Amino acid sequence: MHNSPIDELTKAEINVCKYISKGYTHRKIARLTKRSPKTINNHVTNIYKKLNKHGVNNAARLGVFCVMYSLNK
């Protein structure tokens, strides 16, 4: 049985994904979550690494994935 790509993400990464689905920039996400922009960039990097195994390998696909995930919650 295959796990969903979302199963591999941490709660913080899922939270970042939700903001990405709304079109927020990394800086705005950092401001809203009271984290540094570097921390948000690290989360996004980790999301890419984890989702790349599932064919999510560019910004457009990441945005679509995040929107689809948000719509299903």
RODO-2510 file (C-alpha; in nm, 4 decimals, decimal comma):
residues 73
     n   res          X          Y          Z
     1     m     0,0000     0,0000     0,0000
     2     h     0,1344     0,3448    -0,0935
     3     n     0,1311     0,6252     0,1580
     4     s    -0,0056     0,9615     0,0623
     5     p     0,2669     1,2213     0,0065
     6     i     0,1090     1,4268     0,2830
     7     d     0,1784     1,1458     0,5321
     8     e     0,5485     1,2238     0,5050
     9     l     0,5132     1,5908     0,6009
    10     t     0,5449     1,7275     0,9536
    11     k     0,2706     1,9425     1,1061
    12     a     0,4822     2,2526     1,0456
    13     e     0,5317     2,1586     0,6791
    14     i     0,1580     2,0976     0,6368
    15     n     0,0913     2,4386     0,7887
    16     v     0,3323     2,6002     0,5402
    17     c     0,1587     2,4092     0,2616
    18     k    -0,1756     2,5574     0,3640
    19     y    -0,0328     2,9087     0,3363
    20     i     0,1256     2,8268     0,0004
    21     s    -0,2174     2,7167    -0,1227
    22     k    -0,3408     3,0684    -0,0470
    23     g    -0,0606     3,2176    -0,2573
    24     y     0,1344     3,3659     0,0327
    25     t     0,5031     3,4423    -0,0069
    26     h     0,7634     3,2852     0,2187
    27     r     0,8074     3,6202     0,3944
    28     k     0,4368     3,6566     0,4599
    29     i     0,4190     3,2978     0,5899
    30     a     0,7106     3,3753     0,8201
    31     r     0,5333     3,6838     0,9528
    32     l     0,2033     3,5030     1,0069
    33     t     0,3611     3,2018     1,1777
    34     k     0,6112     3,4104     1,3759
    35     r     0,9006     3,2132     1,2297
    36     s     1,2061     3,3380     1,0446
    37     p     1,2050     3,3424     0,6644
    38     k     1,4980     3,0981     0,6805
    39     t     1,2843     2,8521     0,8787
    40     i     1,0056     2,8788     0,6218
    41     n     1,2568     2,8265     0,3394
    42     n     1,3851     2,5171     0,5215
    43     h     1,0300     2,3829     0,5505
    44     v     0,9708     2,4415     0,1798
    45     t     1,3004     2,2691     0,0943
    46     n     1,1997     1,9711     0,3070
    47     i     0,8557     1,9621     0,1450
    48     y     1,0198     1,9526    -0,2002
    49     k     1,2543     1,6718    -0,0941
    50     k     0,9705     1,4626     0,0428
    51     l     0,7262     1,5275    -0,2407
    52     n     0,9819     1,4910    -0,5191
    53     k     0,9582     1,1153    -0,4634
    54     h     0,5946     1,1506    -0,5696
    55     g     0,6596     1,3634    -0,8791
    56     v     0,6066     1,7032    -0,7162
    57     n     0,9277     1,8652    -0,8363
    58     n     0,8594     2,2300    -0,9122
    59     a     0,6847     2,5321    -0,7686
    60     a     0,3750     2,5024    -0,9861
    61     r     0,3211     2,1407    -0,8878
    62     l     0,3837     2,2236    -0,5232
    63     g     0,1188     2,4958    -0,5405
    64     v    -0,1317     2,2595    -0,7034
    65     f    -0,0545     1,9887    -0,4477
    66     c    -0,1065     2,2339    -0,1599
    67     v    -0,4343     2,3618    -0,3034
    68     m    -0,5620     2,0071    -0,3593
    69     y    -0,4605     1,9061    -0,0078
    70     s    -0,6336     2,2116     0,1405
    71     l    -0,9527     2,1407    -0,0545
    72     n    -0,9619     1,7879     0,0818
    73     k    -0,9391     1,8982     0,4473
***
